[in-house]
Amino acid sequence: MTAKSKPRKGLGRGLGALIPPASEKPVDVLIPDRLGKNASGLEGGSARELLNPQRNVSRETSNENVSRETTELVEVPGATFVALPIEKIVANAKQPRQVFEQSDIDQLAASIREVGVLQPIVVRPIDQDSYELVMGERRLRAVQVAGLDEIPAIVREVEDEDLLRDALLENLHRVQLNPLEEAAAYQQLLRDFGCTQEQLSDRIARSRPQIANTLRLLKLPASVQQRVAAGIISAGHARAILSLDSPEQMEVLTQRVVTEGISVRGTEELARLMKDGDGAKRRGQNERKPPSAFALQVANAIADRLDTSVTVTEGKKRGKITITFADEEDLARITEILSGTVSQ
């Protein structure tokens, strides 16, 4: 592929983008097509020796027709490119992604049979004869389905504490984790690293509000979590359901959302009515005035800004705005937004 060709997503950034140093956030990107087609003929060596195109080499000598305009690849210390036998690679025990669509694997396998593996996996050495997968489980599975014996791989040292982070980042950038898998991965990172949400935010390049809101999903009843994981209800529905006080109410509202196809906004309104109904029964105040259209518009605007459930109650002489938060960290997040210290 030459520089004049129509660029493909992720190409042309060099090996430095593919294998970032430990201080950078690792993100898999595509590499030029020629690597996948001839990966099985490559031997281990430095990244520059294996991937940097040689100048003035004939087609017969190089067995490749590589243009001089091809972007040069930058050597990354501590990383080598090799073709690894499949049987020498073991799965990443900390892989946050639990669901792999077989149809996607089959489609990728068909592409691999036709054009080869265009993007290497990333592994770390366990011993002299085995490697642990860091990034690329979907590609590894597809290669197995395609019936290949080897797969192109980047071999680099990865500390235990970075193994989950690297696997999580690959999946986050590919938008492949469902909300519950993402929440569970965040929780494991917080537990394994013993860090705060703020520190985790810096480490994985995700905003703290996003991490806090995703973690809240783990407070859902198991039956509701299953529906979020299966994609039956969205994370937005789940956050609205979380505003209810009891697991029983959450399950009742979830069932209505599923059977009636209620929108996120509708779910928020139903959750508010369920809470107001219970409060009225406790206080004997069934004649509460329903909020006006303007009050609902204000509540929705604030809810969008704070990414949480907001209700507006209007009385004869005064009204009130109620903002729901999950815990002290979530309250701190909302306070920061209200004080203008967090830009969204």
C-alpha positions in Angstrom: 0.0 0.0 0.0 1.6 3.3 -1.0 1.1 6.7 0.4 -0.9 7.8 -2.6 -3.5 5.0 -2.1 -6.7 5.8 -0.3 -5.8 5.5 3.4 -7.4 2.8 5.5 -8.4 3.4 9.0 -5.5 3.0 11.4 -2.8 2.7 8.7 0.4 4.8 8.3 1.1 5.4 12.0 4.0 3.1 12.2 5.0 0.4 14.7 5.3 3.0 17.4 1.5 3.4 17.3 1.1 -0.4 17.3 3.4 -1.1 20.3 3.5 2.1 22.4 6.0 2.4 25.2 4.9 1.5 28.7 4.2 5.1 29.6 1.7 5.5 26.7 -1.9 4.1 26.5 -1.7 1.0 24.3 -4.2 1.0 21.4 -4.1 -1.6 18.6 -4.0 -0.2 15.1 -3.9 -1.8 11.6 -0.6 -2.4 9.9 0.2 -2.6 6.2 -1.4 -5.6 4.3 1.9 -7.2 3.3 2.6 -8.3 6.9 -0.5 -10.6 7.1 0.2 -12.2 3.7 3.8 -13.2 4.5 3.7 -13.4 8.3 4.5 -17.1 8.4 7.8 -16.5 6.7 9.1 -14.1 9.2 11.7 -14.9 11.8 12.1 -13.3 15.2 14.2 -10.2 15.4 14.0 -6.5 16.1 10.9 -4.6 14.9 13.1 -2.5 12.6 14.8 -5.6 11.0 11.4 -7.3 10.4 9.1 -4.5 9.5 11.2 -1.7 8.0 11.3 -2.0 4.2 14.7 -2.4 2.6 15.8 -0.1 -0.1 16.7 -1.1 -3.7 15.8 -4.8 -3.3 14.6 -6.7 -6.3 11.2 -8.5 -6.4 13.0 -11.8 -6.7 15.1 -11.1 -3.7 12.5 -9.6 -1.4 9.5 -11.5 -2.7 7.6 -8.3 -2.1 6.8 -5.3 -4.2 7.0 -2.5 -1.6 7.0 1.1 -2.7 9.6 3.5 -1.4 6.7 5.8 -0.5 5.6 3.3 2.3 5.8 5.0 5.7 8.9 3.9 7.6 8.2 2.1 10.9 9.8 3.2 14.1 11.7 0.8 16.2 10.2 0.2 19.7 12.7 -1.0 22.3 11.8 -4.3 24.0 9.4 -5.5 21.2 9.9 -8.1 18.5 7.7 -9.3 15.7 7.4 -13.1 15.1 5.1 -15.7 13.7 4.0 -17.9 16.6 2.5 -21.4 16.5 -1.1 -21.2 17.8 -0.5 -24.0 20.4 2.2 -21.9 22.1 -0.3 -19.1 23.0 -2.5 -19.3 26.1 -5.5 -17.1 26.8 -5.4 -13.9 28.9 -7.0 -14.9 32.2 -7.8 -11.3 32.9 -9.7 -10.8 29.6 -12.6 -8.5 30.5 -14.6 -9.4 27.4 -16.7 -12.5 28.0 -19.0 -12.5 25.0 -17.7 -13.1 21.5 -20.2 -13.3 18.7 -19.5 -16.4 16.6 -20.8 -14.7 13.5 -18.2 -12.0 13.9 -15.5 -14.6 14.4 -16.6 -16.5 11.3 -16.6 -13.4 9.2 -13.1 -12.4 10.3 -11.9 -16.0 9.7 -13.3 -15.8 6.1 -11.3 -12.6 5.6 -8.2 -14.1 7.0 -8.4 -17.1 4.6 -8.6 -14.6 1.7 -6.1 -12.0 2.6 -4.2 -13.2 5.7 -3.9 -11.6 9.1 -3.5 -7.9 8.6 -3.0 -7.0 12.3 -0.7 -8.9 14.7 -1.8 -9.9 18.2 0.2 -8.8 21.2 1.6 -11.4 23.6 4.1 -11.6 26.5 6.5 -14.4 27.1 5.8 -16.9 29.9 8.8 -19.1 29.4 11.0 -20.1 26.5 8.2 -22.0 24.7 4.9 -20.3 25.6 3.3 -16.9 25.5 0.3 -15.3 27.1 -2.2 -13.3 25.0 -2.3 -9.5 25.9 -4.4 -8.1 23.0 -6.2 -9.8 20.1 -8.3 -12.7 21.3 -10.9 -12.2 18.6 -8.1 -12.4 15.9 -6.7 -15.5 17.6 -10.0 -17.2 17.7 -10.6 -16.3 14.0 -7.2 -17.7 13.0 -8.1 -21.0 14.7 -11.4 -21.1 12.9 -9.5 -20.4 9.6 -7.4 -23.4 10.2 -4.0 -21.6 10.3 -1.1 -23.0 12.4 0.6 -19.7 13.0 -0.3 -16.0 13.7 1.8 -12.9 13.5 2.5 -11.5 16.9 4.2 -8.6 18.7 6.1 -10.0 21.7 6.8 -7.6 24.5 7.2 -7.6 28.3 4.0 -6.7 30.1 3.8 -6.5 33.9 0.9 -8.3 35.7 -0.6 -5.1 36.8 -0.8 -3.9 33.1 -2.2 -7.1 31.7 -5.9 -6.3 32.5 -5.4 -2.7 31.6 -4.1 -3.5 28.1 -6.8 -6.0 27.4 -9.5 -3.5 28.7 -8.1 -0.7 26.6 -8.2 -2.7 23.4 -11.8 -3.6 23.9 -12.8 -0.1 25.0 -11.3 1.4 21.9 -13.0 -1.2 19.7 -16.4 -0.7 21.6 -16.7 -4.4 22.1 -17.5 -4.7 25.8 -21.0 -4.6 27.0 -21.7 -2.2 29.9 -21.6 -4.9 32.6 -18.3 -6.3 31.3 -16.9 -2.8 31.3 -18.1 -2.2 34.9 -16.7 -5.5 36.1 -13.3 -4.6 34.5 -13.3 -1.2 36.2 -14.1 -2.8 39.5 -11.3 -5.4 39.0 -8.8 -2.6 38.1 -9.7 -0.6 41.2 -9.4 -3.7 43.4 -6.1 -5.0 41.8 -4.4 -1.6 41.7 -5.8 -0.3 45.0 -6.4 3.1 43.3 -9.1 5.7 43.3 -11.5 6.3 40.4 -9.5 9.5 39.7 -6.3 7.6 39.4 -7.9 4.9 37.2 -9.3 7.7 35.0 -5.8 9.0 34.4 -4.5 5.5 33.8 -7.0 4.4 31.1 -8.0 7.7 29.6 -11.6 7.6 30.6 -13.4 10.4 32.5 -14.2 9.9 36.2 -17.9 10.5 35.7 -18.0 7.8 33.0 -16.2 5.3 35.3 -18.5 6.2 38.2 -21.7 5.8 36.2 -20.6 2.5 34.7 -19.7 1.1 38.1 -23.2 2.0 39.3 -24.6 -0.7 37.0 -23.2 -3.3 39.4 -25.7 -2.2 42.0 -28.6 -3.5 39.8 -30.3 -6.8 40.7 -28.8 -9.8 39.0 -31.9 -10.3 36.7 -31.6 -6.7 35.5 -27.8 -7.0 35.0 -28.4 -10.0 32.7 -30.7 -7.9 30.5 -28.2 -5.1 30.3 -25.4 -7.6 29.4 -27.6 -9.1 26.7 -28.4 -5.7 25.2 -32.1 -6.0 26.0 -32.1 -2.7 27.8 -29.5 0.0 27.5 -27.1 1.5 30.0 -29.4 4.7 29.9 -32.4 2.5 30.9 -30.3 0.9 33.7 -29.3 4.3 35.2 -33.0 5.4 35.3 -33.9 2.1 36.9 -31.2 2.6 39.5 -33.0 5.7 40.8 -35.5 3.4 42.5 -35.1 2.4 46.1 -35.7 -1.3 46.1 -34.6 -4.3 44.0 -38.2 -5.3 43.6 -39.2 -1.9 42.1 -36.2 -2.2 39.8 -37.3 -5.6 38.5 -40.9 -4.4 38.0 -39.8 -1.4 36.0 -37.4 -3.4 34.0 -40.1 -5.8 33.0 -42.3 -2.9 31.8 -39.4 -1.5 29.8 -38.9 -4.8 28.1 -42.5 -5.7 27.4 -43.7 -2.2 26.4 -40.5 -1.0 24.6 -40.3 2.2 26.8 -37.7 4.8 25.9 -35.0 6.0 28.3 -36.9 9.3 28.9 -40.1 7.3 29.5 -38.3 5.0 31.9 -37.0 8.0 33.9 -40.5 9.4 34.1 -42.0 6.0 35.2 -39.2 5.7 37.9 -40.1 9.2 39.2 -43.8 8.3 39.3 -43.1 5.1 41.1 -41.1 6.9 43.7 -43.6 9.7 44.1 -46.4 7.1 44.4 -44.7 5.4 47.3 -44.0 8.6 49.0 -47.6 9.8 48.7 -48.8 6.6 50.2 -46.5 7.0 53.2 -47.4 10.6 53.7 -51.1 10.4 52.6 -50.5 13.1 50.0 -52.2 11.7 46.9 -53.3 15.1 45.6 -49.8 16.2 44.5 -49.8 18.5 41.5 -48.1 16.9 38.4 -45.1 18.8 37.1 -45.6 21.2 34.2 -44.1 20.7 30.8 -41.5 23.4 31.5 -40.6 21.7 34.8 -40.1 18.4 33.0 -38.0 20.1 30.4 -35.8 21.6 33.1 -35.5 18.3 34.8 -34.5 16.5 31.6 -31.9 19.2 30.8 -30.3 18.9 34.3 -30.4 15.1 34.1 -28.5 15.2 30.8 -25.9 17.6 32.3 -25.4 15.5 35.4 -25.9 12.1 33.8 -28.2 11.0 36.6 -32.0 11.0 37.5 -33.5 14.4 38.3 -37.1 15.1 39.4 -38.9 18.4 39.7 -41.8 18.7 42.2 -44.2 21.7 42.1 -46.4 22.8 45.0 -48.9 25.6 45.5 -46.2 28.0 46.8 -42.9 26.4 46.2 -41.2 23.5 44.4 -38.1 21.4 44.7 -35.5 19.7 42.4 -34.3 16.3 43.5 -31.0 14.9 42.2 -30.3 11.2 42.7 -26.8 10.0 43.4 -25.4 6.5 44.0 -22.8 7.0 46.7 -20.3 9.6 48.1 -18.1 9.4 45.0 -21.0 10.0 42.7 -22.1 12.9 44.9 -18.6 14.4 44.7 -18.8 14.0 40.9 -22.1 15.8 40.7 -20.8 18.6 43.0 -17.8 19.1 40.8 -20.1 19.5 37.7 -22.4 21.9 39.5 -19.5 24.0 40.7 -18.1 24.2 37.2 -14.8 22.5 37.8 -15.6 19.6 35.4 -16.2 20.5 31.7 -18.5 18.2 29.8 
